[in-house]
Amino acid sequence: MRLRLRLFEFEDLPWFPTVIRAGMMDYLRFMISALGTYRPIAPLLAEGLRRTSQTTVLELGAGAGGGTETVWRALEAQGMSGIRITLTDLYPQPAAWADIAERTQGRIGHESASVNALAVPSHLPGFRTIFSAFHHFPPEAAEALLRDAVRAGTGIGVFEGAGKHWLELLLACTVLPVAQLLLTPFFRPFRLSRLVFTYLLPIIPLCTIWDGSVSLLRMYSTHELLNLAHSADPAGLFEWQAGKKHHWWGPQVTYLIGWPKK
């Protein structure tokens, strides 16, 4: 799919109800974690951490932290013991993050204050990552996000849990909504509001269908990702690579990763 449309997503709107956004993020976290969406990029991230001698991953736009535990465990399997992850977002999700912190004995922590990914505070170090969220940024903002990482001299990895294919768009409109209706009662932590706005007033699944479809249409291709990286780093201070990683069972992850040259 070469088409890229700059449509809106509900979760980006400042006035969008927090309870609905949280319900959508809970679903995304559950599905990404259950499917191990980002497990294939663990070797790439491990290489970035080794190249930059980092022991902390700073996750930008973390949402509800979907897939973060999977990535952390995959990094440990890559021999990266002792790695810590800090979750941040413009719209923090402290309740969801506290649940993750408890399950990982504090190895995955969070920043409670709102964090703008285009201007990350200096007191938040680490190899920067952004999962399933880079498409939210229009080109100017996406370039600024990468430029801020270059300016800080830290590595950065951009990962989208799709390969941008028409089949994925079809799944987002058909199979995945059915899965959401079947699995919602099993999401943790439990929220009564999630049940109300899924079954009585199905606002969460309807907004999820829209945002999931638009996400695919807004995704950058690997060529566009590299162009953004080179524009953000005109002096060539970073080494950049972009591509796609495959799961053994089919799905793809589109990525851009870069770190300072030695």
C-alpha positions in Angstrom: 0.0 0.0 0.0 1.7 3.2 -1.2 -1.2 5.5 -0.3 -0.7 7.8 2.7 -3.6 9.9 3.9 -3.4 12.5 6.7 -6.8 11.8 8.3 -7.5 12.3 12.0 -7.6 9.8 14.8 -9.9 10.2 17.8 -7.2 9.4 20.3 -5.2 12.5 19.0 -8.0 14.9 19.8 -7.4 16.9 23.1 -11.1 16.9 23.9 -11.5 13.1 23.4 -12.9 11.5 26.6 -10.1 10.0 28.7 -12.2 7.0 29.6 -12.7 6.1 25.9 -9.1 6.7 25.1 -8.1 4.4 28.0 -10.4 1.7 26.8 -8.9 1.8 23.3 -5.4 1.7 24.7 -6.2 -1.3 26.9 -7.4 -3.2 23.8 -4.2 -2.2 21.9 -2.0 -3.2 24.7 -3.7 -6.6 25.1 -3.6 -7.5 21.4 0.1 -6.3 20.9 1.2 -8.3 24.0 -0.8 -11.4 23.2 0.4 -11.5 19.6 4.0 -10.7 20.4 3.9 -8.0 17.7 7.2 -6.4 18.5 9.3 -9.5 19.4 11.0 -9.6 16.0 12.7 -6.2 16.5 14.4 -7.2 19.8 17.7 -7.9 18.0 17.7 -4.5 16.4 17.0 -2.7 19.6 19.6 -4.8 21.4 22.2 -3.7 18.8 21.2 -0.1 19.3 21.6 -0.4 23.1 25.0 -2.0 22.7 26.2 0.6 20.2 25.2 3.5 22.5 26.2 1.7 25.8 22.7 2.4 27.1 20.9 0.4 29.8 17.6 2.3 29.7 15.0 2.4 27.0 12.9 5.6 27.0 9.6 4.8 25.3 7.8 7.9 23.8 4.1 7.9 23.0 3.7 4.7 25.1 -0.1 4.8 25.4 -1.0 1.9 27.7 2.3 0.3 27.3 1.2 -2.3 24.7 4.0 -4.8 23.9 6.5 -3.3 26.2 6.8 -6.3 28.4 7.2 -8.5 25.4 10.1 -6.3 24.2 11.7 -6.2 27.6 11.6 -10.0 27.9 12.9 -10.4 24.4 15.8 -8.1 25.2 16.7 -10.2 28.2 16.7 -13.3 25.9 19.2 -11.3 23.7 21.5 -11.2 26.7 20.5 -7.6 27.7 20.0 -8.3 31.4 19.5 -5.3 33.6 17.7 -3.3 31.0 15.1 -0.8 32.3 12.3 0.8 30.4 10.7 4.2 31.2 7.2 4.8 29.7 6.2 8.3 28.7 3.3 9.9 26.8 1.7 13.2 26.1 -1.4 11.7 27.7 0.0 9.6 30.6 -1.8 6.3 31.6 -0.6 5.9 35.2 -3.1 3.2 36.1 -2.1 0.9 33.2 1.6 1.7 33.8 1.4 0.9 37.5 0.0 -2.5 36.6 3.0 -3.1 34.3 5.5 -1.9 36.9 4.0 -4.3 39.5 4.3 -7.3 37.1 7.9 -6.5 36.2 9.1 -5.6 39.7 9.7 -2.0 38.7 11.9 -2.8 35.7 9.4 -1.1 33.6 8.7 2.3 35.2 7.1 5.5 34.0 7.2 9.3 34.0 3.9 10.6 35.5 4.1 14.1 33.9 3.1 14.7 30.3 6.1 14.3 27.9 6.2 15.9 24.5 8.1 13.6 22.2 9.3 16.5 20.1 11.2 18.1 23.1 12.1 15.4 25.6 13.3 16.8 29.0 17.0 16.3 29.7 16.3 14.5 32.9 14.9 11.5 30.9 17.8 9.6 29.5 17.9 6.4 27.5 17.7 5.0 24.0 14.4 6.4 22.6 11.7 4.2 21.1 8.3 4.8 19.8 5.9 1.9 19.1 2.7 2.1 17.1 2.6 5.9 17.3 5.0 7.5 14.8 2.2 7.7 12.2 0.4 10.2 14.5 3.0 12.8 13.7 2.8 14.8 10.4 6.1 15.1 8.5 7.2 18.3 10.1 6.6 17.0 13.6 8.0 13.5 12.8 11.2 15.2 11.5 11.3 17.3 14.7 11.0 14.2 16.9 14.0 12.6 15.1 15.9 15.9 15.2 15.5 16.1 19.0 17.0 12.6 19.4 19.9 13.6 17.2 20.4 16.8 19.1 20.4 14.8 22.4 23.0 12.4 21.0 20.9 9.3 21.9 19.8 6.5 19.7 16.2 6.1 18.5 14.0 3.4 17.1 10.7 3.9 15.4 8.5 0.7 15.1 5.1 0.3 13.6 3.3 -3.1 14.0 2.2 -3.5 10.4 3.7 -3.8 6.9 1.1 -1.4 5.4 -0.9 -3.8 3.3 -4.5 -3.8 2.1 -5.1 -7.1 3.9 -4.2 -5.5 7.2 -6.8 -2.8 6.5 -9.4 -5.5 5.9 -8.5 -7.2 9.2 -8.8 -3.9 11.1 -12.4 -3.6 9.9 -13.6 -7.2 10.3 -11.7 -9.8 12.3 -10.1 -7.5 15.0 -13.4 -5.8 16.1 -14.9 -9.2 16.7 -11.8 -10.2 18.7 -12.3 -7.0 20.7 -15.9 -7.8 21.6 -14.9 -11.4 22.6 -11.8 -10.5 24.7 -12.7 -7.2 26.4 -13.9 -8.9 29.7 -10.4 -10.4 30.1 -8.5 -7.1 29.9 -6.7 -6.0 33.1 -6.9 -3.9 35.2 -10.7 -4.3 35.2 -12.7 -1.2 34.4 -16.5 -1.1 34.5 -16.5 1.8 32.1 -14.8 -0.4 29.6 -17.7 -2.8 29.6 -20.3 0.0 29.4 -18.6 1.7 26.5 -18.0 -1.6 24.6 -21.3 -3.4 25.0 -24.0 -0.9 26.1 -22.7 2.1 24.1 -20.2 0.6 21.7 -18.1 3.8 21.4 -14.8 2.1 22.2 -15.0 -0.5 19.4 -16.3 2.0 16.8 -13.5 4.4 17.5 -11.0 1.6 17.5 -12.1 0.5 14.0 -11.7 4.1 12.7 -8.4 4.7 14.4 -7.0 1.3 13.4 -7.9 1.8 9.8 -6.6 5.4 9.7 -3.3 4.3 11.4 -2.5 2.1 8.4 -3.3 4.9 6.0 -1.1 7.3 7.9 1.9 5.0 8.2 5.1 6.1 6.6 6.9 3.8 4.1 10.5 2.7 4.7 11.5 5.2 2.0 9.7 8.0 3.7 11.2 7.1 7.1 14.7 7.3 5.7 14.0 10.6 4.0 12.7 12.0 7.3 15.8 10.7 9.1 18.2 12.3 6.6 16.3 15.6 6.8 16.5 15.6 10.6 20.2 14.7 10.5 21.7 16.7 7.6 25.2 16.6 9.0 25.1 12.7 9.0 25.8 12.3 12.7 23.7 9.1 12.9 23.8 5.8 11.2 20.2 5.0 9.9 18.5 1.9 8.6 14.9 1.2 7.8 13.1 -2.0 6.7 10.6 -4.6 7.7 10.9 -7.5 10.1 8.7 -10.6 9.7 7.0 -12.8 12.3 7.4 -16.5 11.6 3.6 -16.6 11.2 3.3 -13.8 8.7 2.8 -10.3 10.1 5.4 -7.6 9.7 6.9 -4.7 11.7 8.1 -1.6 9.8 11.1 0.1 11.5 13.5 3.0 11.4 16.5 2.9 13.8 19.5 5.1 14.2 22.4 5.7 16.6 25.4 8.1 16.7 28.3 7.3 14.6 31.5 6.4 16.4 
